Amino acid sequence: MGILNLTPDSFSDGGAYRGPEEAAARGVEMIAEGADIIDVGGESTRPGSRPVPEDEELDRVVPAVRALRERTDVLISVDTTKAAVAREALAAGADVVNDVSALMSDPRMAGVVATSGAPVVLMHMRGTPETMQSFPAYRDLFGEISAFLAERIEAAHAAGIAAERIIIDPGIGFGKTAEDNLALIDGLGFLEALDRPVLTGVSRKGFIGKALGLPVGDRLEGSLAAGVLCVARGAHILRVHDVRATRRAVDMADAILSRGAARPGEGGAAC
């Protein structure tokens, strides 16, 4: 899933695209680099960010989705917590709703998703982007996230969203400490019990900078390592900025892991 931020204040690439045509061109470029989904967002969810007005988010997102849809049949996701933005983006050609509030921010969102038949991503986050890093403490990190996502899956079911249309996201970087984020990646298999596809977003995030002592623009290698480990631990979708490099890293890891566990000295020719 390639990230297409149409925001002036996103932590990594805010203000990079000045209009729908430029945004669509970047989307097409990411598809050529190996993206299977393009995730279009018009509101930053970086720590401390504040929500933008609905009309402003609509103006950022809908023209870009429409322009991108005219150029490709690849899946388009709309990254929003607002029902009106989701509805208009879906009408413009989007296929998936990626809601970091797990349908909780806007009471109309579940109905929009249910009526549309679109898949939805339900993410764990404590609080809002503005408040989530104020006090990120857990008694049981895995248990609390699992229980939250299980409850949101049930809420989605109750709203008429079929199980096969639900994707879950543990919310790495959203209301967690740097150590929490490392633990979540290493222990990602805990989500298997929920029996839904797992999306993770680790690209260029602060926990990588803290672990390596690097600024946001110099976190490629850390992002690749974290992304490959997410896939090895069970993630089905990676939400990334650096599509080409991530695609190659993940494909290489898959080529190794898909061979199974060969014993030393068994089979295979020397490279």
Number of C-alpha atoms within 10 A of each C-alpha: 24 26 25 27 25 25 21 15 16 19 17 16 17 14 13 17 18 12 15 20 16 14 24 25 16 19 29 17 15 22 19 12 17 16 25 16 22 29 25 30 26 25 26 22 20 19 19 14 17 14 14 13 10 14 10 12 20 21 14 22 29 26 19 27 29 19 19 27 19 12 12 13 10 17 16 25 30 28 27 27 23 22 22 18 26 28 20 17 27 23 14 19 20 25 21 25 31 24 25 23 22 25 27 16 15 14 12 14 24 22 16 20 24 19 13 16 14 18 20 27 22 26 26 23 23 20 15 20 21 14 16 19 18 14 12 16 13 14 7 9 14 17 12 13 22 20 13 16 21 16 12 21 23 13 16 23 16 12 16 15 24 16 15 11 18 21 21 26 25 25 22 25 22 24 24 23 18 18 11 19 23 18 14 21 23 15 14 21 15 15 24 14 9 14 12 17 18 25 23 25 24 24 27 25 21 22 22 25 18 12 12 13 12 15 14 16 11 14 18 17 15 19 24 22 16 21 26 21 17 26 20 18 18 19 23 14 19 25 20 25 22 18 22 17 17 25 19 14 16 20 13 13 15 14 11 11 11 9 8 8 8 9 7 6 6 7 8 7 5 4 3
